[in-house]
Amino acid sequence: MSLGRHKYEEQGELWTATDKLVQGPSSPFYGKLNEILREEQFDSYVESICAEYYAEDMGRPGIPPGVYFRMLMVGYFERIVSERGIAWRCADSLSLRRFLGFGLDEETPEHSSLCRIRQRFSLELHEEVFGWVLSVLARRGLIDGKTLGVDSTTLEANAALRSLVRRDTGEGYEDYLRRLLKEEQGIEDPTRSEIAKFDRKRKKKGSNDEWENPHDPDAHITKMKSGGTDMGHKVDQAVDLGGHGAVLGMTLHGGARGDTQCLPETLQAAQQQLDALGCDPEAAKKMHAKPGSEVVADKGYHSNETAKRLEDEGRRTYISEPERRGKRNWEDKHREQKAVYANRRRIRGERGKRLLRKRGELLERPFEHYLDAGGMRRTYLRGHRKIMKRLLVHVAGFNLGLLMRTIVGYGTPRQYAEAASAAISALLGLLARLWTGEFRFGRIPAPTRPFSPEVSAPRLAAYRRPPRATCSTAC
């Protein structure tokens, strides 16, 4: 084979026949996903619910809503967090062009169009698309709905601590320290070293009640998963523990908000989705008769009020109880005591232990998929409504990945490609061993006898090496 050399030409052929265009290999994953969306009539559904956002008889044709939601799902499947990166990837990949329905002579949407459509569509519309994906999973028997597992994690906000301002006066952190030095120590113009020395001696340096970020007021000063302190948000999710681990509902809060405060909103969001699934006769047949009747959570969600409120709602709780010292005072708290003791009895049973073990498996996995591997651990949007729009479609892609895992065995195109390359490598290795003669077909050897110390001791003594001769000092 001769060396191919690059041809430096000013301009190639102006016209190229369609049958001569280079056709790259298509992605089986996206092809199968498009078949599912086509069977479930995804495009007609989103066009019907998005019709009110478009004019009927004026303006040029806009980007189809199905293309917009597909591009946001590509952000999860391809692990791209920015909309600019999603637009570039869709324009560059032939497989993604087929997935979106664009030919080689058509221009794919730009990132500015994605941003404009996201601003135009409401948060409730994105929630409807998220619920539609859950209905597809329910009709295919992937949602049970009885047991809900709740867990939370933090997201790094697109805001910096150095941009904090006082809620009352609006002054920055350094200006605030200068004013304190002037009032307490009488220093008119302190240096940066004096300001730093004064700041190190202060005990409480930042509180969300006193400070806010002007660029993202919804972000809170909080301790991140990495251990440091930064501006962040908190994602609270409800996962179906009785099924395949689909995310049934999620809410977004400030990073410093407590777990017990987030729990009612998260359960309400999940219950609304379960009630909507119950209206579908085909989906209701494959779901549990009492959806959302059990709640499983870690010890961060445990409190007297939480246990009593969930018991009043008719839910059985399996919430880990934190260790407390001393005897508790249950005076005038008989209902709370009854709910806490009932929860304690359940988590010590066999079913409670099994659900708590399942919680560690199915609750952490979605965070790893759509936050760490999916690229949403750090947000580039500001404001809870904007972040939730992107996050809902991102999690909808994760739920579709669960369906794809049951059909093709893999939940993302990268997993599919890695498995295919591993299978090809194994096949090539087997062929190489056959060619070199290292691997030969023959009779399977009989199983060896079990080890017995009485029988094997004489054999081991026969094959034992004699002690090594040592050289004396006379040598």
Wavefront OBJ file of the C-alpha trace (Angstrom):
o trace
v 0.000 0.000 0.000
v 1.496 3.323 -1.041
v 1.531 6.458 1.078
v -1.461 8.675 0.486
v -0.633 12.353 0.175
v -2.947 15.233 0.944
v -4.089 17.214 -2.080
v -3.889 20.958 -1.573
v -6.559 22.461 -3.774
v -8.145 25.869 -3.660
v -11.642 24.570 -4.417
v -13.079 21.155 -5.140
v -16.034 20.236 -7.254
v -18.917 22.650 -6.952
v -21.680 20.068 -7.418
v -21.749 16.530 -6.054
v -24.355 13.899 -6.838
v -26.390 12.653 -3.900
v -25.522 9.016 -4.557
v -21.807 9.870 -4.339
v -21.978 11.429 -0.858
v -20.061 9.611 1.856
v -22.394 7.752 4.210
v -20.890 7.175 7.651
v -21.887 4.248 9.871
v -25.105 4.909 11.735
v -25.487 4.423 15.489
v -27.687 1.414 16.324
v -28.495 2.997 19.680
v -29.973 6.205 18.238
v -31.705 4.239 15.506
v -33.485 2.054 18.062
v -34.320 5.070 20.211
v -35.862 6.805 17.199
v -37.956 3.700 16.527
v -39.339 3.836 20.070
v -40.114 7.551 19.819
v -41.783 6.963 16.469
v -43.880 4.081 17.813
v -45.045 6.183 20.759
v -45.765 9.189 18.461
v -43.471 11.506 20.356
v -43.299 14.212 17.691
v -47.046 14.546 17.257
v -47.468 14.707 21.029
v -44.960 17.514 21.627
v -46.230 19.433 18.598
v -49.766 19.334 20.011
v -48.780 20.632 23.453
v -46.387 23.268 22.007
v -48.808 24.641 19.380
v -49.854 27.567 21.585
v -46.299 28.933 21.591
v -46.215 29.374 17.804
v -48.132 31.624 15.412
v -50.481 29.940 12.922
v -50.126 32.045 9.787
v -47.136 34.342 10.164
v -43.362 34.062 10.359
v -41.050 31.442 8.933
v -41.340 27.807 10.076
v -39.602 27.337 13.399
v -37.572 24.445 14.756
v -39.843 21.443 15.437
v -40.358 20.859 19.179
v -39.302 17.223 18.764
v -35.900 18.385 17.514
v -35.476 20.695 20.509
v -36.182 17.957 23.061
v -34.039 15.460 21.172
v -31.079 17.853 21.235
v -31.389 18.299 24.990
v -31.498 14.513 25.379
v -28.305 14.341 23.327
v -26.722 16.404 26.109
v -27.295 13.486 28.476
v -26.400 10.680 26.081
v -23.219 12.393 24.869
v -22.272 13.897 28.274
v -22.400 17.512 27.045
v -23.507 20.164 29.516
v -23.470 23.377 27.448
v -26.020 24.127 24.756
v -23.263 25.447 22.522
v -21.503 22.076 22.746
v -24.760 20.237 21.992
v -25.340 22.324 18.859
v -21.774 21.743 17.649
v -21.968 17.982 18.259
v -25.278 17.648 16.427
v -23.916 19.573 13.441
v -20.731 17.490 13.323
v -22.096 13.955 13.779
v -23.799 12.092 10.935
v -25.535 9.738 13.381
v -27.007 12.627 15.352
v -28.137 14.274 12.115
v -30.142 11.141 11.335
v -31.445 11.056 14.898
v -32.681 14.653 14.550
v -33.966 14.136 11.013
v -31.569 16.495 9.187
v -29.905 15.721 5.877
v -26.390 16.610 4.800
v -27.667 19.639 2.904
v -29.664 20.996 5.891
v -28.375 23.224 8.649
v -28.893 22.057 12.231
v -30.160 24.481 14.913
v -27.671 26.807 16.585
v -27.212 27.155 20.330
v -28.956 30.541 20.314
v -32.080 28.852 18.946
v -31.983 26.298 21.754
v -31.695 29.073 24.321
v -34.552 31.015 22.735
v -36.876 28.003 22.644
v -36.037 27.101 26.248
v -36.928 30.617 27.353
v -40.180 30.476 25.383
v -41.401 27.103 26.649
v -42.719 27.084 30.207
v -41.519 24.877 33.035
v -44.899 23.122 33.108
v -44.401 22.109 29.469
v -41.086 20.452 30.289
v -42.793 18.647 33.172
v -45.386 17.288 30.736
v -42.652 15.884 28.486
v -41.012 14.349 31.567
v -44.360 12.755 32.468
v -44.781 11.449 28.904
v -41.505 9.534 29.192
v -42.715 8.034 32.476
v -45.936 6.940 30.761
v -43.900 5.094 28.104
v -41.984 3.266 30.847
v -45.210 2.458 32.721
v -46.902 0.985 29.636
v -43.884 -1.273 29.116
v -43.964 -2.504 32.720
v -40.873 -0.697 34.056
v -42.622 1.244 36.850
v -44.132 -0.271 39.978
v -44.871 2.941 41.884
v -45.474 1.484 45.333
v -42.148 2.254 47.040
v -40.540 5.680 46.658
v -36.917 6.258 47.591
v -35.947 9.868 48.286
v -32.441 11.291 48.272
v -30.740 14.628 47.601
v -27.427 15.983 46.367
v -25.851 19.344 45.614
v -25.146 21.110 42.311
v -22.422 23.700 41.873
v -24.040 26.995 40.908
v -22.864 29.368 38.214
v -21.970 31.953 40.847
v -18.899 32.876 42.882
v -18.479 33.526 46.589
v -16.478 36.662 45.914
v -19.541 38.225 44.250
v -21.662 38.055 47.410
v -23.392 41.229 48.596
v -25.235 42.115 51.778
v -29.002 41.727 51.602
v -29.596 44.869 53.671
v -27.003 47.317 52.332
v -25.921 45.747 49.007
v -22.205 46.201 49.743
v -19.588 43.596 48.837
v -17.667 41.432 51.272
v -14.477 43.488 51.225
v -16.372 46.771 51.613
v -18.244 45.224 54.526
v -14.960 44.289 56.256
v -13.589 47.794 55.695
v -16.652 49.262 57.364
v -16.330 46.884 60.324
v -12.651 47.790 60.763
v -13.523 51.442 60.736
v -16.344 51.056 63.276
v -14.618 48.614 65.666
v -10.934 49.563 65.451
v -11.048 53.039 63.944
v -8.855 52.201 60.910
v -9.776 54.580 58.102
v -7.900 52.982 55.194
v -6.912 49.387 56.090
v -4.530 47.394 53.930
v -5.331 44.004 52.435
v -3.185 42.233 55.030
v -5.067 43.965 57.845
v -8.378 43.011 56.272
v -7.281 39.366 55.913
v -6.029 39.239 59.512
v -9.292 40.714 60.779
v -11.339 38.276 58.706
v -9.494 35.223 60.067
v -10.479 36.126 63.646
v -14.182 36.406 62.838
v -16.231 33.357 63.822
v -19.318 33.519 61.597
v -18.291 34.834 58.207
v -21.276 34.099 55.956
v -24.961 33.400 56.363
v -27.616 32.949 53.694
v -29.913 35.200 55.725
v -27.427 38.066 55.378
v -25.691 37.409 52.035
v -26.822 36.657 48.497
v -25.349 36.465 45.017
v -26.801 39.193 42.754
v -26.267 37.086 39.631
v -28.114 34.017 40.996
v -30.260 34.814 44.051
v -31.548 31.213 44.184
v -28.067 29.832 44.942
v -27.071 29.345 48.594
v -23.788 29.157 50.453
v -23.487 25.448 51.200
v -21.048 22.619 51.766
v -20.521 20.665 48.566
v -20.068 16.919 48.139
v -16.359 17.481 47.608
v -16.062 18.937 51.126
v -15.525 22.595 50.226
v -17.891 25.532 50.624
v -19.356 27.125 47.509
v -22.542 28.493 45.983
v -24.850 25.625 45.165
v -28.315 24.199 44.651
v -29.909 21.051 46.043
v -31.638 18.432 43.882
v -34.166 16.226 45.650
v -35.427 13.198 43.716
v -37.944 10.401 44.222
v -36.992 7.057 42.645
v -39.159 4.001 42.015
v -37.541 1.320 44.195
v -40.078 -1.348 43.275
v -39.335 -1.150 39.544
v -36.181 -0.500 37.548
v -35.098 2.679 39.370
v -36.827 5.325 37.249
v -36.881 8.885 38.603
v -40.551 9.714 39.256
v -40.207 13.274 40.522
v -37.638 15.873 41.417
v -37.448 19.347 42.898
v -34.748 22.014 43.079
v -33.997 24.084 46.188
v -31.346 26.291 47.663
v -28.215 24.414 48.666
v -28.602 25.129 52.389
v -32.194 23.939 52.682
v -32.726 20.941 54.943
v -33.783 17.512 53.736
v -36.910 17.463 55.882
v -38.035 20.732 54.272
v -37.528 19.390 50.747
v -39.291 16.063 51.326
v -42.980 17.225 51.116
v -42.479 18.990 47.766
v -40.590 16.050 46.285
v -43.247 13.528 47.344
v -45.949 15.807 45.980
v -44.198 16.066 42.606
v -43.794 12.274 42.436
v -47.404 11.680 43.513
v -48.691 13.990 40.771
v -46.817 11.972 38.171
v -48.129 8.696 39.624
v -51.700 10.026 39.610
v -51.292 11.036 35.970
v -50.007 7.554 35.142
v -53.022 6.058 36.896
v -55.309 7.794 34.410
v -53.787 5.732 31.596
v -55.590 2.332 31.659
v -52.749 0.466 29.962
v -50.159 1.922 32.347
v -52.341 1.439 35.425
v -52.582 -2.319 34.761
v -48.822 -2.729 35.165
v -48.474 -0.490 38.242
v -49.152 -1.181 41.896
v -52.648 -0.588 43.238
v -51.448 1.913 45.873
v -48.747 4.070 44.294
v -46.519 5.982 46.673
v -47.653 4.085 49.771
v -44.070 3.494 51.052
v -41.242 5.988 51.514
v -37.586 5.014 51.978
v -34.958 7.617 52.903
v -31.737 8.092 54.849
v -31.348 9.555 58.334
v -31.189 13.135 57.045
v -34.964 12.989 56.455
v -35.795 11.631 59.925
v -37.751 13.870 62.306
v -40.822 13.639 64.514
v -42.898 15.901 62.284
v -41.882 14.030 59.140
v -42.849 10.650 60.603
v -46.204 11.969 61.868
v -47.063 13.763 58.620
v -46.285 10.744 56.445
v -48.312 8.482 58.712
v -51.264 10.881 58.466
v -50.966 10.686 54.668
v -51.204 6.900 54.822
v -47.580 6.174 53.885
v -45.400 3.517 55.501
v -41.975 4.940 56.291
v -38.606 3.184 56.180
v -36.355 6.065 57.222
v -33.019 5.387 58.889
v -32.944 6.782 62.418
v -29.869 8.728 63.559
v -28.170 7.855 66.819
v -29.302 10.032 69.711
v -27.926 10.132 73.226
v -30.061 10.099 76.317
v -33.731 9.402 76.854
v -36.166 11.280 74.651
v -39.011 13.348 76.072
v -42.341 12.354 74.514
v -44.565 14.507 76.690
v -47.566 15.801 74.654
v -46.118 14.021 71.581
v -48.017 10.749 71.583
v -48.719 10.742 67.839
v -45.087 11.551 67.033
v -43.938 8.809 69.396
v -46.237 6.272 67.770
v -45.023 7.168 64.261
v -41.328 7.099 65.242
v -41.618 3.757 67.037
v -43.516 2.238 64.099
v -40.811 3.410 61.700
v -38.126 1.989 64.010
v -39.880 -1.369 64.107
v -40.157 -1.499 60.322
v -36.523 -0.668 59.547
v -35.397 -3.466 61.891
v -37.450 -6.055 60.007
v -36.338 -8.124 57.047
v -38.264 -6.042 54.515
v -36.924 -2.813 55.984
v -33.331 -4.009 55.793
v -33.865 -5.154 52.207
v -35.328 -1.781 51.185
v -32.509 0.131 52.872
v -29.958 -1.965 50.974
v -31.852 -1.317 47.765
v -31.848 2.384 48.550
v -28.063 2.459 48.463
v -28.123 0.856 45.019
v -30.951 2.619 43.166
v -30.820 6.100 44.719
v -27.168 6.895 44.112
v -27.052 5.470 40.589
v -29.225 8.188 38.938
v -27.008 10.920 40.423
v -23.947 9.212 38.991
v -25.546 8.894 35.555
v -27.206 12.252 34.899
v -25.030 14.474 37.130
v -21.463 13.124 37.219
v -21.362 11.187 33.945
v -24.015 13.369 32.318
v -22.196 16.618 33.041
v -24.869 18.368 35.131
v -22.968 18.412 38.421
v -22.069 22.029 37.642
v -24.796 24.185 36.122
v -24.189 26.925 33.588
v -27.697 28.362 33.925
v -28.932 30.700 36.637
v -32.270 30.568 38.399
v -34.223 27.516 39.506
v -36.751 27.643 36.673
v -34.069 27.707 33.972
v -32.083 24.913 35.607
v -35.171 22.748 36.118
v -36.123 22.968 32.434
v -32.776 21.543 31.407
v -32.655 19.079 34.308
v -36.100 17.595 33.583
v -35.194 16.735 29.983
v -31.818 15.440 31.188
v -33.523 13.057 33.633
v -36.050 12.111 30.946
v -33.069 10.943 28.899
v -31.923 8.879 31.868
v -35.361 7.236 32.112
v -35.275 6.480 28.384
v -31.854 4.956 28.997
v -33.494 2.485 31.411
v -35.874 1.454 28.635
v -33.008 1.122 26.161
v -31.118 -1.023 28.661
v -33.987 -3.515 28.716
v -34.157 -3.588 24.891
v -30.552 -3.430 23.645
v -28.754 -4.057 26.941
v -27.100 -0.628 27.261
v -28.408 2.745 28.409
v -26.123 5.143 26.501
v -24.513 5.041 23.053
v -21.068 5.137 24.628
v -21.781 1.971 26.626
v -23.088 0.341 23.451
v -19.951 1.289 21.514
v -17.626 0.117 24.309
v -19.411 -3.237 24.523
v -19.211 -3.664 20.744
v -15.490 -2.858 20.687
v -14.884 -5.261 23.600
v -16.723 -8.043 21.747
v -14.699 -7.407 18.575
v -11.454 -7.395 20.575
v -12.376 -10.693 22.234
v -13.209 -12.234 18.856
v -9.937 -11.040 17.325
v -8.029 -12.384 20.319
v -9.709 -15.777 19.956
v -8.872 -15.894 16.245
v -5.261 -14.976 17.000
v -4.979 -17.784 19.555
v -6.455 -20.222 17.062
v -3.984 -19.065 14.398
v -0.935 -19.429 16.644
v -2.099 -22.741 18.095
v -2.385 -21.546 21.686
v -6.088 -22.427 21.812
v -7.228 -25.892 20.722
v -10.595 -27.549 20.840
v -10.627 -30.756 22.814
v -12.243 -32.697 25.589
v -13.176 -30.753 28.681
v -10.991 -31.996 31.566
v -12.679 -33.758 34.435
v -13.173 -31.760 37.615
v -10.407 -32.105 40.161
v -10.933 -33.870 43.462
v -11.692 -31.660 46.463
v -8.742 -30.760 48.628
v -8.238 -33.013 51.607
v -5.393 -32.353 54.078
v -5.058 -36.076 54.960
v -4.720 -37.194 51.341
v -2.788 -34.217 50.003
v -0.184 -33.969 52.790
v 2.018 -36.891 51.545
v 1.881 -35.550 47.990
v 2.903 -32.099 49.132
v 5.791 -33.568 51.130
v 7.004 -35.470 48.072
v 7.111 -32.348 45.949
v 8.468 -30.093 48.675
v 11.823 -28.537 47.873
v 14.775 -29.531 50.070
v 16.203 -26.784 52.292
v 18.782 -24.572 50.633
v 22.369 -25.278 51.693
v 23.996 -22.406 53.537
v 27.636 -21.529 53.262
v 29.612 -21.852 56.493
v 31.924 -19.150 57.725
v 34.941 -21.381 57.041
v 34.254 -21.141 53.316
l 1 2 3 4 5 6 7 8 9 10 11 12 13 14 15 16 17 18 19 20 21 22 23 24 25 26 27 28 29 30 31 32 33 34 35 36 37 38 39 40 41 42 43 44 45 46 47 48 49 50 51 52 53 54 55 56 57 58 59 60 61 62 63 64 65 66 67 68 69 70 71 72 73 74 75 76 77 78 79 80 81 82 83 84 85 86 87 88 89 90 91 92 93 94 95 96 97 98 99 100 101 102 103 104 105 106 107 108 109 110 111 112 113 114 115 116 117 118 119 120 121 122 123 124 125 126 127 128 129 130 131 132 133 134 135 136 137 138 139 140 141 142 143 144 145 146 147 148 149 150 151 152 153 154 155 156 157 158 159 160 161 162 163 164 165 166 167 168 169 170 171 172 173 174 175 176 177 178 179 180 181 182 183 184 185 186 187 188 189 190 191 192 193 194 195 196 197 198 199 200 201 202 203 204 205 206 207 208 209 210 211 212 213 214 215 216 217 218 219 220 221 222 223 224 225 226 227 228 229 230 231 232 233 234 235 236 237 238 239 240 241 242 243 244 245 246 247 248 249 250 251 252 253 254 255 256 257 258 259 260 261 262 263 264 265 266 267 268 269 270 271 272 273 274 275 276 277 278 279 280 281 282 283 284 285 286 287 288 289 290 291 292 293 294 295 296 297 298 299 300 301 302 303 304 305 306 307 308 309 310 311 312 313 314 315 316 317 318 319 320 321 322 323 324 325 326 327 328 329 330 331 332 333 334 335 336 337 338 339 340 341 342 343 344 345 346 347 348 349 350 351 352 353 354 355 356 357 358 359 360 361 362 363 364 365 366 367 368 369 370 371 372 373 374 375 376 377 378 379 380 381 382 383 384 385 386 387 388 389 390 391 392 393 394 395 396 397 398 399 400 401 402 403 404 405 406 407 408 409 410 411 412 413 414 415 416 417 418 419 420 421 422 423 424 425 426 427 428 429 430 431 432 433 434 435 436 437 438 439 440 441 442 443 444 445 446 447 448 449 450 451 452 453 454 455 456 457 458 459 460 461 462 463 464 465 466 467 468 469 470 471 472 473 474 475
